[in-house]
Amino acid sequence: MDATKIAIQATINANSKKTWEYYTSPEHIVNWNFASDDWECPSATNDMQVGGKYSARMQAKDGSFGFDFEATYNAISEGKSFTYTIPDGRVVDVIFEPDGDNTRIDIRFDAEKMNPVEMQQNGWQAILNNFKKYTEGN
């Protein structure tokens, strides 16, 4: 049985080069990769090549909970899109679509089975919204 696909998107008021850089560079990832202000991303690494690993530590600022989000890249089209697989086998597709001075990011990912689809969609969308806020403010 195929996994349920969840889709989120945001239009970033920045050109595609800046949007790609801020989305994929660890020095920027640590500034936006969390869903709410009581969480943080203290570290991130990104070996952006097919077979390369992505890793980001996500944790509550009070230390009460945290986890390492990891993935392995399957395909990369520099500046345009990438696909990676999370260790549990779920696949994530990220597409950057230039639109004048803006860039639309479309993300589709396989839902996991532990949490409701709506909760997963809202969480991932909150992270993407945080990315939008960070990128447009810098």
N, C-alpha and C positions, 0 to 999 in steps of 0.2 A: 504494500500500500504506500502510495506517495505521501510525503509529508504535506501538511497544510502550508501554503505560502502566505506570508504576511508582507504587505507593501507599505512603505512610508516614503515621504518625499519632502523636500524643502527647496525653495529658491533662495539662493544666497546672493546678496548684493555685492558681488566681487567677481572678477574675471576668473576663467577656468584655471589659469595657472596658479593664482593665489589660492583658490579653493582647493585644488589638488594638493598643493604644498602644505596647507594648514591641516588637511584631512589625513595626510600620510606621514608627516614629519613628527617624530617623538617629542621634540621640543614644543610642539604645538598641541599634540594629542593630550599631554598631561594637563593642559589648561581647559579642556572642554569635555573630556570623555567621562561624564557622569550625568545622571538623570536629575539630580536635585542638589541644592546648595549644601546639604548636610553630608554629601559624599565628595570623594576626591579620587584622583588618578595620580598617585605619587610617582609612578614609573611606567615607561612604555619603551618597547623596542620594536623595530620594524625592518626586517630584511626583505625588501620589496623586490622579489624575483620569484619566478615559478619554483616551487619547492621551499621557498623562504618562509620564515616564521614571523608571525605577529604576536606580540604579547603585551597586555596592559593590566596592571594591578588596579582594581577598583575596590574601594573600601569606604565604609562610614567614617567620617572624621573623628567620631568618638571611639573608634577602634572596636565597636561591638560586632561588626561583620565585615567580611571582605572576600574577594575571590580574584583569581587570575583568569582573565579572558585570553584564550590562545586560539590561533588559527594557522593554517598552512595555505599559502597561495597556490591556486590551480591555474590561473590565467591572469595576465596583466596586459592592458593596452595603455601604455604610458600617457597620463593626462586625460584618459577617457573612461576607463573602466577597470575593474578587477573582480575576481571571484576567489573566495577562499572557503575552506572547509574547517569547521570547528571539530575538536577531537571526538565528539559524540556522533559525527557523520553529517551534521546539518550543514547546508550550503548557503552562503551569503553572496549575493551579486550587488555590486555598487556601480552605478553609472553616473558620469558627470556630463551634462548636456549644456554646452554654452548657449546663451541667449543674450546677445549684445554684451553689455557690461555685467550681466548676471550669469549665474550658473545654477542649473537645476540638478539636484542630487536625487536619484531614485535608488532605493534600496529594497531588495526583495530577499527574504530569508525564510528558511524552513522553521516552522514553529516547533518548540519542544513540547513534550507531553505533560510536564509537571504543573505548569501554570496556564490559566486561561489565555486564549489568543488575544483578547482585548487588552489584558494586562501586559503581555509581551509587546504588542503594538504600541501601547502608550509609553512603555519604558524606553523602547528604541527611538520613538519619535521625540521623547523628551531629551534624549542624548543628542539627536540630530538638531533639535531646536537650540540646544546649548552650543553646539558647533556653530550654528548660524549666528547666534549672538556674539560669540567670541570672534569669529572671523570678520564680521561686519564692524566690530568695535576696535579692530587693530589694523 
